[in-house]
Amino acid sequence: MSWEMVIGLEVHLQLATQSKIFSGSATTFGAEPNTQANAVDLAMPGMLPVLNRKAVRYAAMFGLAIDAEVGRRSVFDRKNYFYPDLPKGYQISQFAEPIVGRGRFAFRLEDGRLQEIGITRAHLEEDAGKSLHEDFHGMTGVDLNRAGTPLLEIVTDPDFRSSEEAVAFLKALHSLVTYLGISDGNMAEGSMRCDVNLSLRPAGTTELGTRTEIKNVNSFRFVEKAIHRERARQEDLLEDGGSVVQETRLYDADRDETRSMRSKEVANDYRYFPEPDLLPVILTEADIDALREALPELPLDRRQRFREDFGLSDYDAGVLTDERAIADFFEGTHAVCEDAKLAANWVQGELLGALNAADMSIAASPVTPRQLGDLILRIKDGSISGKIAKEVFEAIWNGEGDADEIIEARGLKQVSDSGALEAMVDKVISENPDQVAQYRAADPAKRKKLSGFFVGQIMKASKGQANPKMVNELLLKQLDNED
């Protein structure tokens, strides 16, 4: 039987606040266990939550950015369940009246097609702590540093039909929230985690099958692998006449398998009721207008502008706008050199290549947009060749100065004096009569390939500093002159 996969995602996004959602404890990653948990986080008697204003602002900005319904009134609820790293015995979340309601999210697939999926809701909630197993023999430790960390849970409609669509959405979502500045999206640090709800149904039918939830997948690659593995597992079950059980599963990357964790809870199991210690959150029209005004240019809009204003290809515009910092770097470079294509090539090529090799973010780049723009100007005005420019780039990267300083100090300025170049051409031609005869005897289609020998000799003699364009013009003029 042919099966259709139906996928919905729940993304837990850590908001980029300096303190927790209901207390003044810090949210810095990597602190020693239990050093960032105060009496509120520990649920000591008499402690009351105080809502973080910035968390509300960030959640509303997300809703506006995807043109969703932003609740002028939203309410916090208690979601009751027991877990060792949840001291209160309940999580403060939102259920009946979330801050963000229905919306649509547009993103591009790998082949460039525009896809759109539905957003069911996005609600604010606090994170739980973390259970530690590896450092304790036969016991479990509890670290409450994350308890109370502000999260925005983004719930999609079951609109995905492949792992490729799901991953493309997550990458676009990551791009959006970092553009907005509401989260760093660092999946390795838990700032963005994904639950995958997956079911199968016979192709051509509309009734949904029984779904499983794969919990807390923390990389794009693992999301793709988890979906493939769970699809195969459910398909094998159904093909053998079995049935899928609604449950929560985890993805084990080392074994490339999903494993059962527990039966899947439903809303009634959590006994939701309004949080009595927090008032409803009210956003006025003036609040909404101010937040809308503060929104930056969004990734899809910037991508279109890069195509229209700079004449870039869809591919180049896509790569350069995936991250806000990269787009800003490109625009800073272009402002100096005023050559979009060269700026795009150097940012995507040498710069990103060097950053990847050094495992560095663009924010930590030792080369500034102005320095790269100045380097491109020296290519444009003929001061250096593209090959020499790579040597200069490496020197800038290593902190040896700006392009002009390095070119001067190393004597790298390109030879563009026609008299000096003519003398080099004459010398190479006179020293290689056999190759000259071979060139002149060849048909025009082969001559271009044969001329490469002479160009190589001239570039070698000039230590790579001869102007390649002028060398080719002077060389062909001499070689083609058989008198």
C-alpha positions, 0 to 999 in steps of 0.5 A: 500500500502507498502511504502518505505521511502527515507531520505537525511540529511543536517548536520550543523557542527560548526567548532572548531575555536576560532573566527568567519569565517569572523571576529575576534569575539569569538565563546564561547558558553553561552556568554551574548547576543550580547557581541560577535558580532563586526561591521563585524557581525553587517554588518555595512557599509564599513565592509569587511569579512576576511576568517578564515584560520583554518575553511578552514583547518578543512573543507579540513580535513573532505573531506580527511577523507572521501576520498572525492573530496577536491576542489583545488579552491572553491568560496564563494557565497551570499545566499540572504534571509531576516530574522531578525537575518541576518543583511546583508540580505544575508548569505555568503555560497558556492554553485557552487564550494564548498570546498568538493565535492562528497565522500563516508561515511562508518559506522557500524549499531547497528547489526555490518553491514557496511553501506556506503552512498554518500556525495553530498558535504560539504561547508563552510558558516556562521551561522545566529544569534538567535531570542529570544521569551521566554523573551519578551512579544509580541516581539522578541529579536535578539542575534547576538552572533552566527552570523558569526560562522563558519559552515560546512554543510554536505549534503548526498545523499538520501541513507537512508531507515530507522531512524536507518540508519540515526541515526547510520550515525549521531553517526559515523559522530559525532565520526569522527569530534571529532576524527579529532578535527574539532568540539566538536559536542555538539548537546545541544549547537548547534554545530551539528544540522541536517535537515531531508529531507524525502519522501515516494514512493511505494515500488519497484518504483524508482521515488522519492516522494515529500519531506519535510524538518524537520529543526534543529533537535538537538539530535539523539533521536529526529532525530529518533522520528521526522522521525517516526512521519513524515513518519506516517503523510505522509503515512496517507496523501497518503493513504487517497488520498491526496498529500504531499506538499514540505515545511519546517517543525519543530519537536515539541518534547513536542507534538511529532509532525511535524508542517509546518513552511514555503514553501520550497525554492529552489536554485533560490529563494536565487538568489545565486551569487559569493561573491564580497568581497572574493577571491577564496580559492586556496589549493595547492597540498602541502597544501593537502599533509600536511593536509593528513599527519596531519590526526589522526587514524580514528574511523573505522581504530582504531576499526579494530586495537583494534580487531586485536592487542588487541583481543577484541570483535567487541562490545568491540572495537566499544564501546571503539573507539566511542569517541577518548578520551575513546580510548585514555584512554583505550590505556593508561590503557593497556600500564600500565597493559598490559591486554586488556580484563581487561582494556576493562572491567574496562573502560566500566564498572566501569569507564564509569558507574561512569562518567555517574552517575556523568554526567561527560565527560571522560576528567574530570575523577578523575581517570587517565589511570595510576591509573586504570592500577595500580589497574588492576595490583594489581588484576593480581598479587593477591594483591586484589580480583575483589570485593575489587578492586571496593572499591579501585576504588571508593577511587581513584575516591574520591581522596584518592590516588593511588591503592597501597596507598589505599590498604595499608592504609585500610589493603585490601591486599588479604590473599594468605598465604596457611597456614592461608587459610587452617586454615580458611577452617578447621575451617569452615568445623569443625563448619558446619558438617551438611552442610558437610554431605549434600555436600558429599551426593550430586551428583557431579552436585549439589556439586558446588552450595553447596560449595558456602555456605562454600566459603561465610563463609570463605570470611566473616571470612576474611572480603573479603580478602581471595584469592578466587581462593586459597580458592576454591582449598583448600576447595574442596580438604578438602570437597572431602576428606572423609577419 
